[in-house]
Amino acid sequence: MDNSLLLKQRLLEIWDDGKPFEACRGKYSGTLIVLASGPSAADFPLERYRHVPMVAVNGSIVRFAEAGVRPLFYLCDDRGFVRLRLPLVRQGIELAEHAALGTGALEVLLESAPEAIEGHSVCVMRRTNRPLDGAVLSDRRYAWSVRKDPDLECRFSLLRQKPNRIGFSRNMTKGYFGGRTIPYAAMQLGYHLGFRNVVLVGLDMGGQGRFYEQGDAALPSRLDEDYVDYILPSFELVAERVVCQDYRMFTLSNDSRLPASLVPRLSLDQLDDLLASS
């Protein structure tokens, strides 16, 4: 059996063995904090909120390791990040209660360091229209096929392809939409888990780089290229179709590129009030 078939078989085994998202759906409530990698994440007093469920994404696990705080989930769906920042991915899997990796990211990990997942709770995080086994519909046909599914919100356009890639999943067993930024996957995970409030930390998107990288050692970013076509429309969809009394999103970044009309700003005092009331 060739290597690609072995990898697919291993992914299916991990998916089937873990039943990762079925058991935890709706298990939680209250507020979830998602720590992204923008510069403002370096100023967030992580230790002060160690009692709050949190999600680390990609390299933001550095803050958790430094503070000795264990996140509820660690997320990574970037195969390039796994290849170039493998020690950080291993750290995330080891430190978090659960890890969820995109199929491409997990394939790279299984090729380079398969022992990294042994003894840990690792989930396969698949895209909505990328089944682990079976046919893949075009983005347009898929968007049309799920238009009446209450678990999935998705744009649809006959004229343009890109809008058909914009969506939000309320049920991670059916997959997730990438949104071209990993905190967007964390927002969908938060809904799936049952959290009423998702607070985004370090989601600056201003082109200042990541808090844990400097100079020539920093990995390139596609935020500027993807912001207008994918990132902003994804958050617009959430504000329009998903945000309600039972699900709200906020950011602690006063300098976030995302408009405050879409993602309301919170101060730390307001975060404390939110936590006290949820």
C-alpha positions in Angstrom: 0.0 0.0 0.0 1.5 3.4 -1.0 2.1 6.1 1.6 -0.9 8.3 0.6 -3.3 5.4 1.2 -1.7 4.6 4.5 -2.0 8.2 5.6 -5.7 8.3 4.6 -6.3 5.0 6.5 -4.6 6.5 9.6 -6.7 9.6 9.4 -9.9 7.5 9.2 -8.7 5.5 12.2 -8.1 8.6 14.3 -11.5 10.0 13.3 -13.3 6.8 14.1 -11.4 6.0 17.3 -11.8 9.5 18.8 -15.4 10.3 17.9 -14.0 13.7 18.9 -16.7 16.1 18.2 -19.8 14.0 18.9 -19.1 13.5 22.6 -18.3 17.1 23.4 -21.1 18.8 21.5 -23.0 21.1 23.8 -21.0 20.0 26.8 -19.9 23.5 27.8 -21.5 26.8 28.5 -20.5 30.4 29.4 -17.4 32.0 27.8 -14.6 30.7 25.8 -11.4 32.7 25.2 -9.5 32.2 21.9 -5.9 33.3 22.0 -4.6 34.2 18.5 -1.1 35.3 17.6 -1.4 39.1 17.0 0.9 41.5 18.9 -1.8 42.4 21.5 -1.9 38.7 22.6 1.5 39.3 24.3 -0.2 41.8 26.7 -3.1 39.6 27.7 -2.9 38.6 31.4 -3.3 34.9 30.7 -2.6 33.8 34.3 -5.5 36.0 35.6 -7.9 34.0 33.4 -6.5 30.5 33.9 -9.9 29.4 35.3 -11.7 30.2 32.0 -11.8 27.6 29.2 -9.4 28.7 26.4 -8.2 27.7 22.9 -4.7 28.1 21.7 -4.0 28.3 17.9 -0.8 27.7 16.1 2.1 29.5 17.9 0.0 31.1 20.6 0.6 28.0 22.6 3.9 29.7 23.6 2.0 32.0 26.0 0.3 29.0 27.7 3.6 27.2 28.1 5.2 30.3 29.7 2.2 30.8 32.0 1.8 27.2 32.9 -1.9 27.3 31.8 -3.5 24.3 30.1 -5.9 25.2 27.2 -9.0 23.2 26.6 -8.1 22.8 22.9 -5.1 23.4 20.7 -5.9 24.0 17.0 -3.8 23.9 13.9 -4.9 23.5 10.3 -1.8 24.7 8.4 0.5 22.0 7.0 3.2 24.6 6.5 3.2 25.5 10.1 3.5 21.9 11.1 6.5 21.5 8.8 8.3 24.6 9.9 7.2 24.9 13.5 7.0 21.3 14.6 8.2 21.9 18.2 5.3 24.3 18.7 2.8 21.8 17.4 4.1 19.1 19.6 4.0 21.5 22.6 0.3 22.3 21.8 -0.6 18.6 21.6 1.2 17.8 24.9 -0.1 20.8 26.9 -3.8 21.1 25.8 -6.5 18.8 27.1 -7.5 18.1 23.4 -5.9 18.9 20.1 -7.7 19.3 16.7 -5.6 19.4 13.6 -6.8 19.9 10.0 -6.3 16.9 7.7 -3.4 18.4 5.9 -1.7 19.4 9.1 -2.2 16.0 10.6 -0.9 14.3 7.5 2.4 16.2 7.8 2.6 15.4 11.5 2.1 11.7 10.9 4.8 11.7 8.2 7.4 13.6 10.3 6.6 12.8 13.9 3.8 10.1 14.3 4.8 9.5 17.9 3.6 13.1 18.8 0.0 12.1 19.0 0.5 8.9 21.1 -1.2 9.1 24.5 -2.9 12.4 23.7 -6.5 13.4 22.7 -6.1 14.4 19.0 -9.0 15.0 16.7 -9.2 15.2 13.0 -10.6 18.6 12.0 -11.9 18.3 8.4 -13.3 21.0 6.1 -17.0 20.8 5.4 -16.6 19.9 1.8 -13.5 17.7 2.2 -14.7 14.3 3.4 -12.0 11.9 4.6 -13.4 9.3 2.3 -15.8 9.9 -0.6 -16.5 12.4 -3.4 -15.9 16.2 -3.1 -18.5 18.5 -4.6 -17.5 21.8 -6.2 -17.8 24.8 -3.8 -20.9 26.0 -5.6 -22.7 22.7 -5.6 -21.8 22.1 -2.0 -23.1 25.6 -1.0 -26.4 24.8 -2.8 -26.7 21.4 -1.2 -26.4 22.6 2.4 -28.6 25.7 2.1 -31.4 24.2 4.3 -29.1 22.5 6.8 -29.6 24.2 10.2 -26.1 23.3 11.3 -24.4 25.1 8.4 -24.5 28.6 7.1 -23.1 29.2 3.7 -23.1 31.9 1.0 -24.2 31.0 -2.5 -23.5 32.6 -5.8 -24.0 31.4 -9.4 -21.8 34.2 -10.7 -18.8 34.2 -8.5 -16.9 31.2 -6.9 -15.5 32.8 -3.8 -18.7 33.5 -2.0 -19.5 29.8 -2.0 -16.5 29.2 0.2 -17.8 31.5 3.0 -19.6 29.7 5.7 -20.0 28.8 9.4 -20.5 25.4 10.9 -22.4 24.9 14.1 -21.6 21.2 14.2 -18.0 20.1 13.8 -18.9 16.5 13.0 -20.0 18.0 9.7 -16.7 19.8 9.3 -15.7 23.5 9.5 -15.1 26.4 7.2 -11.6 27.7 7.0 -12.2 31.5 6.7 -8.5 31.7 5.9 -7.6 32.3 9.6 -7.4 29.6 12.3 -9.3 31.7 15.0 -12.3 31.4 12.7 -12.2 27.6 13.1 -12.0 28.2 16.9 -15.2 30.2 16.8 -17.0 27.4 15.1 -15.6 25.0 17.7 -16.8 27.3 20.5 -20.4 27.2 19.1 -20.2 23.4 18.7 -19.0 23.0 22.3 -21.9 25.1 23.6 -20.2 28.3 24.6 -22.4 31.4 24.5 -19.6 33.9 24.2 -16.4 33.7 22.3 -13.8 36.3 23.2 -11.0 36.7 20.6 -7.6 37.8 21.9 -4.8 38.9 19.6 -6.9 38.9 16.5 -5.3 42.2 15.3 -4.8 41.5 11.6 -2.9 44.8 11.1 0.1 43.3 9.5 2.4 43.8 12.5 3.3 40.1 12.6 3.0 37.5 15.3 3.9 38.2 18.9 6.2 35.1 19.2 8.2 35.8 16.0 10.6 38.6 15.0 12.7 39.6 12.0 13.8 37.2 9.4 12.7 34.2 11.4 9.1 35.1 11.0 6.9 32.9 8.8 5.1 34.7 5.9 1.5 35.6 6.3 -1.4 35.7 3.8 -3.7 37.9 6.0 -3.4 40.9 3.6 -4.2 38.8 0.6 -7.1 37.0 2.2 -8.7 39.7 4.3 -11.0 41.3 1.7 -12.1 38.1 -0.1 -12.4 35.6 2.7 -11.7 36.8 6.3 -14.0 39.9 6.4 -16.9 38.2 4.5 -16.7 35.3 6.9 -17.1 37.5 10.0 -19.8 39.4 8.2 -21.7 36.1 7.8 -21.3 35.4 11.5 -22.6 38.8 12.5 -25.5 38.5 10.0 -26.7 34.9 10.5 -25.1 33.4 13.6 -24.8 36.0 16.3 -27.9 35.8 18.5 -28.8 35.8 22.2 -27.2 32.4 22.6 -24.0 33.1 20.7 -21.9 36.3 20.7 -18.4 37.2 19.6 -16.1 39.8 21.0 -12.5 41.0 20.8 -10.1 42.4 23.3 -8.1 44.0 20.5 -8.8 47.7 20.2 -6.7 47.9 17.1 -8.3 44.9 15.3 -8.7 45.4 11.6 -12.2 43.9 11.9 -14.8 46.6 12.3 -16.3 47.1 15.8 -19.7 46.9 14.2 -19.0 43.3 13.4 -16.9 42.2 16.4 -17.6 44.4 19.5 -14.6 45.5 21.6 -14.2 44.6 25.2 -12.0 45.9 27.9 -10.6 43.6 30.6 -13.2 45.1 33.1 -16.0 44.3 30.6 -14.6 40.8 30.2 -14.7 40.4 34.0 -18.3 41.5 33.9 -19.1 39.1 31.1 -17.6 36.2 33.0 -19.4 37.1 36.2 -22.8 37.1 34.3 -22.3 33.9 32.2 
